[in-house]
């Protein structure tokens, strides 16, 4: 199952991406918001990141104005590797090399079709393991050293 979440800037794009993932056969749990009234992106990011970290959801997509705030907030949750992407190459590499489990982008930065291309690149890519697993393990070690 995928998780999806957004702030007030990403409502329309959220529904487009949710439908796009569902058309791939994925179940998508929507953590909101449905409202275009100003909201605080870290609240949504925390809920979605916890769903991924707990294993309730395998991966997630987060949308705010830039994708930046969502990615910063989601990365505060242990076990989350959130990436902010505005183009497909980074999205692909973020899965292949970094095993990114949360994909973020900005509804004020990219268009709907680019967002779908970014999702496709990330979705279709596979983590390559090997030396990349070693490096992801080092990231986990950093988390373990945090108080
Ligand atoms: C909201 O104005 C905006 O700050 C938010 O959507 C996001 O871009 C933050 O990183």
Boltz pocket constraint, residues with backbone or C-beta under 6 A from the ligand:
constraints:
  - pocket:
      binder: B
      contacts: [[A, 7], [A, 9], [A, 39], [A, 41], [A, 64], [A, 65], [A, 66], [A, 67], [A, 68], [A, 69], [A, 70]]
      max_distance: 6.0
